[in-house]
Amino acid sequence: MKSVLFFLVLIVVVAGSASAQAQPKTSDVSLVGEIIDIKCYTTGMMGGRGPEHEDCAISCIKGGLPVGLLDEKSGEVYTIVPAKGMKGANLALLPFVAKRVKIQGSLLEKGGNQILAYTSIEEAK
């Protein structure tokens, strides 16, 4: 009987710790940086960023490649998704590609991924 009880308690503890680990770490943020296409930035293709790369980045993002924010303060790259809805952020972010923006939302980190679920974006001054 004791071994059955011990086994049940062990299952509850393991299940509880697994569900706690499954939750992403979140924080509300306001960041300033450049909207980039992650593939070209990471590979350095055609410079990978800046005004001279804008046309390439727009083509890549229209094609479905992931869009990101290159944070000007930390140099970190965040994959951008909308905070609400089931569609990607690509088309909504096209007007901001290769531009300096201020973006607000929730930063989600899990398994080495850094996702920015944005709620607002505007060109930075």
N, C-alpha and C positions, 0 to 999 in steps of 0.2 A: 504494500500500500504506500509506504514512504517513497519507494522508487517511482511509482506512478505519479504521486504528488510532485516530487522533485522534477520529473520530466515535464509535467504540465507547466510548472512555474518557469522552467528553463525556456519552453516554447514561448510563453508570454513575454519574457524578458527579451529574447532574441527578436521576436516580431515587433516589439515596441521600439527597440533600437534600430531595426531596419526601417521602420516607417519614419522615425526621426531623421535618419540619414537621407531619406528620399526627398525631403523638403529642401527646395533651393534656398540659398542665402539671399535675402532681398534687402535693398535699401533705395530710398528715393534720392534721385540725383538731378542736378542741373549741370550739364557739361557744355563746353565749347570746343569745337573741332571741325574737321572737314568730313563731308560725306564722300565715301569712297566705295568702289566695288572691291570686295575683299580679295578676289582671285588676282586681279592685276596688281593690287598693292602688295600682296604676299609674294608674288613671283617677280615683281619689279617690271612687269611687261609694260613697254612704252612709257617708262617712268613711274607708272603706278599711282600717281596722284598729281594734284595741282591743276591749274587751268589748262595746261598743255595736254592733259590726259582726259579732259572733260568728255569729248566726243566718244572716245573709246569706252570710258566708264558708263556713259549713257547706253551705248549699244550692249554692253555686257549686262547691265542691270535690266534693261528691257528684255534681254534674252533669258532672264531668270536667275542669273548669278547673284549670290548674296550681297546685300548692301550693308555697309558698316559705317561706324563713326571712328575716325582717328582722333582721339582726345589730344588736344594741343598741349595740355599740362603734363600728362603722364606718358604719352606715347602709346597708350593701350588702344587696342582695336576692339570695338564692341559690335557684334551682329545686331542689327536693328530689326525689331518686329513691332507691329502696332500693339498697344495695350489692350485694345478691344477688337473683336471681330475675328473672322477666320481667314482673312486674306493677308497676303504678305505686304510689306511696306514698300516694295520696289516702285510701283507706279506713283504713289503719293510722294515719294522722295525725289523723283526725277528733277523737279525744279531747283533742288538744293545740291545736286551733284557737283563736286569739286569746289564748293563754296564753303566759307566759314560760317558755321551755324551755332545757335544756342538751342539745345535740345533738353527737354525735361521728361522724366519718366522714372521707371523702376529698373534698377540694375539687378539682374538675376544671375547668380553664379552657381553652377553645379557641374560636377564631373569635368572641370577644366574649361567649360564653356562660359563665356561672358555675354549675356544677352541684355540688350537695352530695350525694354518695352516702353516705347515713347508715347507721351500724351500730348506734347506740343513741340513745335519746331519753328524757328524763324531765323532769318539771316542775322548773324551777329554784327554788331557795330564796331 
